[in-house]
Amino acid sequence: MKLLAVETATEACSAALLIDGEIHERWQLAPRIHTKLILPMIDSLMAEAGLTLTQLDALAFGCGPGSFTGIRIATGVIQGLAFGADLPVAAVSTLAAIAQDFFNNNPESIAFTAMDARMEEIFWGVYERNNQGYVQLLGEEAVTPAEQVTFPDVQGVGLGSGWAVYQQVLATRLGLRVQRRVANDVWPKAAAIALLGGYYYQQGLAVPVEQAMPVYLRDKVAKTEVERAQI
């Protein structure tokens, strides 16, 4: 299969092309200039592969959580490409992409994944490697203060920028469940988005572009609080 993926939800910007199991990627750590980088990245990948959009099977994007502006960039780019070429879209969690990239290169099979969400909160998700080598969410993703994270009683690795900022709080909260911590230079990558997007496509989880929505965990929390106030 052939799939194009983009990821712009953090300071890192990347695009990747999955072609019959092989992944080609453009990646750059470049805050605030994603809009200048992402389309040239896509163009160079497609030109290098000698492909047009109509030759692809699907598209994928990092749907969040992450920077509001960054998520909107990826969403807008993919929506424009998908509408123009009539392609299905796989929406992939940024947290899942971080965990997948780690699992691809390490032996652990559980990741307590945390991204710094500012405002004294983190984006949080616990992921397990399934029998096919892909990430599987345990519980739900959340935006939460570090001292309030919830988790299953399993052992794994602490992963992501949230651990760099709230290392002591998270280590105290999870205790011996965390076997080691990996916090530096951990960013979501389009290569992992492409890998998971291809898996979702094969599982029948890609959707028409109008159904491929970004995920803003803070919006979800705010809506829940309003709904509670109305009860």
PyMOL commands that set and color helices and strands:
alter all, ss='L'
color gray80, all
select helices_A, chain A and resi 34-49+53-55+68-85+94-105+146-148+161-165+167-177+190-202+209-211+217-229
alter helices_A, ss='H'
color red, helices_A
select strands_A, chain A and resi 2-7+12-19+22-29+58-64+89-93+110-116+122-129+135-144+156-159+178-182
alter strands_A, ss='S'
color yellow, strands_A
deselect
rebuild
show_as cartoon
